[in-house]
Amino acid sequence: MELSICIPVFNFDVSDLVHDLNKEIKDNNIDAEIILIDDASDYSFIQVNKLLQDKVQTLVFLDKNIGRSKIRNLFLKYSHGKYLLFLDCDVKIDNKNFLYNYMSVIRKEPDIGLIYGNFKISDQEKTSLRNRYSLEREIFTGNRTTNFSVFKTVNFVIRKDIFEKFPFNEELTQYGYEDFIFAKLLEQNRVTFLAINNPVIHFDCTSNEVFLQKTEISIDSLLMLSKSPQNREFIKGIKVYRAAAVLKQLRLASVFLFFYNIFEKRIKRNLTSGNPNIRFFDLYKLALLIGKINSSDE
């Protein structure tokens, strides 16, 4: 089998996604299987997705939530394809030749170990903080690049033999930075990477308030990574970590926090508004990280 389509599911109805994938598998004669693993979703979503039992090759429901890294690694147990296509559950296929485009690259350039397909944001949700951040900082422009920094886990293909050697870091059980560390690990081990414009539409309805809460969790993950020598080397390239390190080195971290605290209410008010400013978001993350570093040093 050429391709295993791997979809980690959590609290989302994936019926439309499975339907669109099956349609292309049939229409374009793709040698592929679809695998769903549900990470202990709420009962209502389990009942809805149970109806897909005869639409996919493998459907697994976990009793306990194991997190974003472990669940992706678990697909190795169930997949049969030479290549694994990972899709987030909250995406929509935007191109009737979506799978074909990936298979064309695989067949023409078999030495490539990791292919990233990019993503779009739905028009209705472009103003939220989460999606504005994606538009300004995460979605890459152009048709092709070999720069690992654009990689995200929302939509990518990896050769199974490479994924077996370099799985996701299971120390990361909470939200944040698992994609960055994964990409850095592959880059360090000279895995050939290509990013192409074969996007899915990402439907992220996260409210600004919830995204700020998730951001705090991601900063906790970053702080945890900084305690490991190997990971510390990887995260040197993360802007917020680099900025915090420079301020600490110059002994200006306390000065930054002093001025941030003066404007904190204004910044948070903006970030929870209908027109959030991403530069304010940068300051918010930096203040969180410096505060947590100070607390851990005490």
Buried (B, 14 or more C-beta within 10 A) or exposed (E): EBBBBBBBBBBBBBEEBBEBBBEBBEEBEBEBBBBBBBBBBEEEBBEBBEEBEEBBBBBBBBEEBBBBBBBBBBBBEBBBBBBBBBBBBBBEBBBEBBBBBBBEBBEEEEEBBBBBBBBBBBEEBEBBBBBBBBBEEBBBEEEEBEEBEBBBBBBBBBBBEBBEEBBBBBEBBBBBBBBBBBBBBBBEEEBBBBBBBBBBBBBBEBEBEEBBEBBBEBBBBBBBBBEBEEBEEBBEEBEBBEBBBEBBEEEEBEEBBEEBEEEBEEBBEBBBEEEBBEEBBBBBBBBBBBBBBEEEEE
